[in-house]
Amino acid sequence: MTAEQYLESLVSASRAAQKEFEKYPQEVVDKAVKAIGKAIYDNAIELAHMAVDETHMGNYDSKIAKCRNKSKSVWWKMKDKPSRGIIERDEENGIVKVAKPIGVIGCVAPTTNPVITLMHNAMCSLKCGNSMIICPHPRAKHVGVKTVEYMNEALDKLGMPKNLIQIIPEPTMELSTGLMKSVDLCICTGGPGLVKAAYSSSKPAYGVGQGNVQVLVDRDVDYNEVAKMVIAGRIFDNGVLCTCEQNVICPKDKADEMIAALKANGAYYIDNEEDAEKLRNSAFPGGALNKEYPGASVAKIAEMAGIEGVPADAKVIVSCTKGYGEDDVLAKEKLFPVLALFTYDKWEDCIEIARTNLEMEGSGHSVVIHSNTTEHIEAVPPVINVSRYGVNQVGGTALGGAMDNGLNPTTTLGCGTWGNNSLSENLWYIHLMNVSRISYKVPTMYVPSDEEIWAD
């Protein structure tokens, strides 16, 4: 069987399941969605261990937390939300909105989140009456297959149609590219090359941009609390998430206090150019990311870089810098537990450093702002073009949506046109439905005169 024939068989089975599933009422659909999330929650330990052992990225505790927390937040924020049939009646404007499925959704998943990306996209897809075909990353195919097995077991217990969720067990570039062209819409969570392929597939697609989360630190904050949050975000799952904090930008007159707070909370600080240069050359040889670094431990990083004196219990490495933007490669996204430290005189300078770093890499993604001055917080968006600004939160665990903020819980973070994406928010189930509008004439609607319309 050729790759094309194989994909045709998957899509045919998926479409048959979807056509049956789209007939089900909201309450039945929601039971299926809940069952998927609960299956991942219940099997978090096994799936987390499989993910780390297969991909050699991240750590067990963080991946367990991701499985449990993301499944909870996705279901909680989907629960009781209308997604089938009539979902809204706007009497004032005479509009009735009717949700309809898109059909067969494709999911091309990354190696960094090989479990919760599948779960989240499947929950969003089924919420809207769609079916899904998944192409996992080749280095995460076994845990991907197991994840789908658990989700399908939960659906089988509810008597749902077979083949609602399918996975390609032996993924290849040919199959992932072919899948993008075969489905009705594809969600592509991966590197720039993969996202570009999705956008070039001739089918609608949602992709992601590169992360490089800048942390802007004001003078009016508790530096110990900031250090705790920054380190918690930076080290989560050994820093492989695009939402993890990357660069700390603090006032020059508070630098000693910031460094002391980071050290007090488990950081090892590189205060000399010699070791900083070792880190640069090892992590980014020739300016490109060393593929051995993503998800590596602090001990492994120190060993690879040849940096001596790093304590065995160090949680993160924080490095001094020699400039920002193109002047220091450490200003780039680092998918491992290393932070770069920058300093500023005025708040405007802090914003400019963050903007320059993001213009180099990470436009459209996210920043974290630690400040209690509304004027300073709201001065950031007009200058820095990102899709989300997290205020006094842990970026690593909050920017993808959390139980205590209003961002959509997701694993696919759109970066807007700044990051060459069509979406400038967190992917959610509302993006996986077509919405038709019934328009009624509104006799009582006010119709202004021409003079009123064009008056100053």
RAGILIN-V616063 format. One record per backbone hydrogen bond with DSSP energy under -0.5 kcal/mol. NH is the residue of the N-H (numbers start at 0). CO is the residue of the C=O. If there is no record, write none. Layout:
nh=NH co=CO
nh=NH co=CO
This chain:
nh=5 co=1
nh=6 co=2
nh=7 co=3
nh=8 co=4
nh=9 co=5
nh=10 co=6
nh=11 co=7
nh=12 co=8
nh=13 co=9
nh=14 co=10
nh=15 co=11
nh=16 co=12
nh=17 co=13
nh=18 co=14
nh=19 co=15
nh=20 co=16
nh=21 co=17
nh=22 co=19
nh=23 co=20
nh=27 co=24
nh=28 co=24
nh=29 co=25
nh=30 co=26
nh=31 co=27
nh=32 co=28
nh=33 co=29
nh=34 co=30
nh=35 co=31
nh=36 co=32
nh=37 co=33
nh=38 co=34
nh=39 co=35
nh=40 co=36
nh=41 co=37
nh=42 co=38
nh=43 co=40
nh=46 co=42
nh=47 co=43
nh=48 co=44
nh=49 co=45
nh=50 co=46
nh=51 co=47
nh=52 co=48
nh=53 co=49
nh=54 co=50
nh=55 co=51
nh=62 co=58
nh=63 co=59
nh=64 co=60
nh=65 co=61
nh=66 co=62
nh=67 co=63
nh=68 co=64
nh=69 co=65
nh=70 co=66
nh=71 co=67
nh=72 co=68
nh=73 co=69
nh=74 co=70
nh=75 co=71
nh=76 co=72
nh=77 co=73
nh=77 co=74
nh=78 co=74
nh=80 co=77
nh=84 co=98
nh=86 co=96
nh=87 co=96
nh=89 co=94
nh=90 co=88
nh=93 co=89
nh=94 co=89
nh=95 co=437
nh=96 co=87
nh=97 co=435
nh=98 co=84
nh=99 co=433
nh=101 co=431
nh=104 co=102
nh=104 co=130
nh=105 co=184
nh=106 co=132
nh=107 co=186
nh=108 co=106
nh=108 co=134
nh=113 co=110
nh=116 co=112
nh=118 co=114
nh=119 co=115
nh=120 co=116
nh=121 co=117
nh=122 co=118
nh=123 co=119
nh=124 co=120
nh=125 co=121
nh=126 co=122
nh=127 co=123
nh=127 co=124
nh=128 co=125
nh=129 co=124
nh=130 co=102
nh=131 co=163
nh=132 co=104
nh=133 co=165
nh=134 co=106
nh=135 co=133
nh=135 co=167
nh=139 co=136
nh=140 co=137
nh=143 co=139
nh=144 co=140
nh=145 co=141
nh=146 co=142
nh=147 co=143
nh=148 co=144
nh=149 co=145
nh=150 co=146
nh=151 co=147
nh=152 co=148
nh=153 co=149
nh=154 co=150
nh=155 co=151
nh=156 co=152
nh=157 co=153
nh=157 co=154
nh=158 co=155
nh=159 co=154
nh=163 co=160
nh=165 co=131
nh=167 co=133
nh=168 co=166
nh=175 co=171
nh=176 co=172
nh=177 co=173
nh=178 co=174
nh=179 co=175
nh=180 co=176
nh=181 co=177
nh=181 co=178
nh=182 co=178
nh=183 co=103
nh=184 co=103
nh=185 co=203
nh=186 co=105
nh=187 co=185
nh=187 co=205
nh=188 co=107
nh=188 co=186
nh=189 co=187
nh=194 co=190
nh=195 co=191
nh=196 co=192
nh=197 co=193
nh=198 co=194
nh=199 co=195
nh=200 co=197
nh=203 co=183
nh=205 co=185
nh=206 co=204
nh=207 co=187
nh=208 co=412
nh=212 co=243
nh=213 co=365
nh=214 co=246
nh=215 co=213
nh=215 co=367
nh=216 co=214
nh=216 co=248
nh=217 co=215
nh=217 co=369
nh=222 co=220
nh=225 co=221
nh=226 co=222
nh=227 co=223
nh=228 co=224
nh=229 co=225
nh=230 co=226
nh=231 co=227
nh=232 co=228
nh=233 co=229
nh=234 co=230
nh=235 co=231
nh=237 co=234
nh=238 co=235
nh=239 co=236
nh=240 co=235
nh=243 co=240
nh=245 co=212
nh=246 co=212
nh=247 co=339
nh=248 co=214
nh=248 co=246
nh=249 co=247
nh=249 co=341
nh=251 co=343
nh=253 co=250
nh=254 co=251
nh=257 co=253
nh=258 co=254
nh=259 co=255
nh=260 co=256
nh=261 co=257
nh=262 co=258
nh=263 co=259
nh=264 co=260
nh=264 co=261
nh=265 co=262
nh=266 co=261
nh=267 co=315
nh=268 co=266
nh=269 co=267
nh=269 co=317
nh=270 co=268
nh=275 co=271
nh=276 co=272
nh=277 co=273
nh=278 co=274
nh=279 co=275
nh=280 co=276
nh=281 co=277
nh=282 co=278
nh=283 co=279
nh=284 co=281
nh=286 co=283
nh=287 co=284
nh=289 co=282
nh=290 co=288
nh=292 co=289
nh=293 co=289
nh=294 co=237
nh=294 co=334
nh=295 co=292
nh=300 co=296
nh=301 co=297
nh=302 co=298
nh=303 co=299
nh=304 co=300
nh=305 co=301
nh=306 co=301
nh=307 co=305
nh=310 co=308
nh=313 co=310
nh=314 co=265
nh=315 co=265
nh=316 co=336
nh=317 co=267
nh=318 co=338
nh=319 co=269
nh=326 co=323
nh=327 co=324
nh=330 co=327
nh=331 co=328
nh=334 co=332
nh=335 co=333
nh=336 co=295
nh=337 co=335
nh=338 co=316
nh=339 co=245
nh=340 co=318
nh=341 co=247
nh=343 co=249
nh=348 co=345
nh=349 co=345
nh=350 co=346
nh=351 co=347
nh=352 co=348
nh=353 co=349
nh=354 co=350
nh=355 co=351
nh=356 co=352
nh=357 co=353
nh=358 co=354
nh=359 co=355
nh=360 co=356
nh=362 co=357
nh=363 co=384
nh=364 co=361
nh=366 co=387
nh=367 co=213
nh=368 co=389
nh=369 co=215
nh=369 co=367
nh=370 co=368
nh=373 co=371
nh=375 co=372
nh=376 co=372
nh=377 co=373
nh=378 co=375
nh=379 co=375
nh=379 co=376
nh=380 co=376
nh=382 co=379
nh=383 co=379
nh=384 co=382
nh=385 co=383
nh=386 co=363
nh=386 co=364
nh=387 co=364
nh=389 co=366
nh=389 co=387
nh=390 co=388
nh=391 co=368
nh=391 co=389
nh=394 co=392
nh=396 co=393
nh=397 co=393
nh=398 co=394
nh=400 co=397
nh=404 co=401
nh=409 co=399
nh=412 co=410
nh=413 co=411
nh=413 co=424
nh=415 co=422
nh=418 co=414
nh=418 co=415
nh=419 co=416
nh=420 co=415
nh=426 co=411
nh=430 co=427
nh=431 co=428
nh=432 co=429
nh=433 co=99
nh=435 co=97
nh=435 co=433
nh=437 co=95
nh=438 co=436
nh=439 co=93
nh=439 co=437
nh=442 co=440
nh=444 co=441
nh=447 co=445
nh=452 co=448
nh=453 co=449
nh=454 co=450
nh=454 co=451
